[in-house]
Amino acid sequence: MKIKNAILAGILAACLPVAVQAQDVDNYEEYSVSCETGFDCNDIKVNYEQQPETNDQLSQRTRPRRTRRRSSDFKKFYVGGTLGVFSPGELDDGLNIDPETGFGGSLYGGYKFSSFIGADLELLIFGGGADVPDSENFDDSTYASVGLFVNPRFTYSFSQDNINKSLYVFLSPGLGINAVGFGGDIEDDLDDSDVDTSGAGFALQAKAGVGYPLSETLDLFGQARYLKTFNIYTESDDDLVDDQDFDSLGFELGLNLKF
């Protein structure tokens, strides 16, 4: 019995180092597998975290570019004024008056329906000296013209991408009422002849010019204006004066405020 127990004890003693070594191998393999699994998981985590950043970059590359607004950034309301010289035509057929080149200007306010089309209401006033050819009795004579007009305005800007800072041209026909009167020696002479010293009639005008923005709200422009007033004087009782038209050509500088 003692011999049997001694043999079993010897066998257990011999197997113990092998079991311990096997246990070490198993632990190492588990550790190795755990490290490899952890490495793979970390790698997956890194790839997952980097993916959204890559998507953002692709989104930025494929995002459409913003374009400048063209027709929606113009200022709709505008006001302005002009100063210039005006050269009227001669009145003959009984009156025989030669209005000299005078000075004057205009005030207006309007609304733009688009970047190309607008409309405004304008007050025009100018005047100067007047002469009667081949006569020495009219040295102190004057004339004045006052008109009220409604004008459509057509504007073209050379840079459609930024119309508030672009050089532009414009055309503005108009219609209204214009009155013309004379003073001084001519007035006295007309009164003696029973002819009115002033008259008014239906008028047409046309303006054309070029403008340049000093800022997004203020423009400097120059224009030429042709004005024609119909039948400002009618025939008198003694047939002294036939129906008369009054026309004038003017050149002006102006400022235009947009808001």
RAZI-V622029 format. One line per field, one symbol per residue. burial: # if it has 16 or more other C-alpha atoms within 10 Angstrom, else .. A space follows every 50 residues. Layout:
burial = ???
This chain:
burial = .................................................. .......................##.###############...#.#### ######.#####..#..###############.....#..########## #######..#.######################.###..#....#.#### #############..#.#################......#..####### ########.
